[in-house]
């Protein structure tokens, strides 16, 4: 069988631990036999990031801006234990945070639904898509440990030298400080990405912050969204019969639990990080969720929404078989290949991405799955297989 040809490469960002092993399995079993795969490769494994003083992370993000489509493996964000384990020069920042800051835009995460895996929230009959702002807040925050008594102030010095101050706290003893920021341009891009995605998918859009407490920071998000909706998108939403509304984040959580799904839930950066994991677990598995970063200038970065599966990696190093769910990583590749095909007018490549996803879902629904799904699947006939066996079972359905 002739391999599918590619004209423009994908940006390939390799990663860490068990997901790095799965990454290679997917290429060997599901991609190389069918596609003349062209990628511009960047090793975002923690050791190489350390060797390059994290320059490789920046290079991969700028390559994404050049080529328009990237696919990323899960990576380690080091803490103190990781610095010691890998003998790092320093505690490097989150690669995702760095890439998202350069690309800006919005991360859209949605569950992958299969028969036999019912959501823990029984009334969720349709997928809920999380739209997560990809810039600022705690991910770009500055922090300080306060050693003792003193006055902490928020200070802004304008270009003309004008100084504006706001008292944060009058410390009577030790404590901690954190300073966050965001940008109007980034919030506007976030809003437009959300409204456009809602129109493209014909889904209602919810947006939630805590403006009753954060009367300037969160309220600015609320106001910018409303102004852009009223001036640019309201008529199109009404024409399609879809709704946009704003509510408090705690009210949104209550509404989500009572809902049937079938909408986009837009969240600030940290809220989206937490809520997407909650949704993924409630729908069945963290490894059953797609994730794509959409930048305002039309770049797309696809990845799995979960981590590097450290526990399974240590088992792998001991020579033991692991049953790690590879679905989200497969869908990261299929999403990137489909988008590359769409942008290049390569119909064959896009159709292969569709076939890869269909083969993956069919493998599970026909009873072959990894251990995490085996434990929760309601299928009568099912078997638990290891990671490589699962990927090879998908390949048989692609032949």
Beta strands, then each sheet from edge to edge (+ up, - down):
strand 1: 4-5
strand 2: 10-14
strand 3: 35-36
strand 4: 39-43
strand 5: 69-72
strand 6: 106-111
strand 7: 128-133
strand 8: 142-146
strand 9: 150-157
strand 10: 163-171
strand 11: 175-179
strand 12: 204-209
strand 13: 244-248
strand 14: 263-267
strand 15: 289-294
strand 16: 300-304
strand 17: 368-369
strand 18: 383-384
sheet 1: 1+ 3+
sheet 2: 4+ 2+ 5+ 16+ 15- 6+ 7- 14- 12- 13-
sheet 3: 8+ 11-
sheet 4: 9+ 10-
sheet 5: 17+ 18+
end
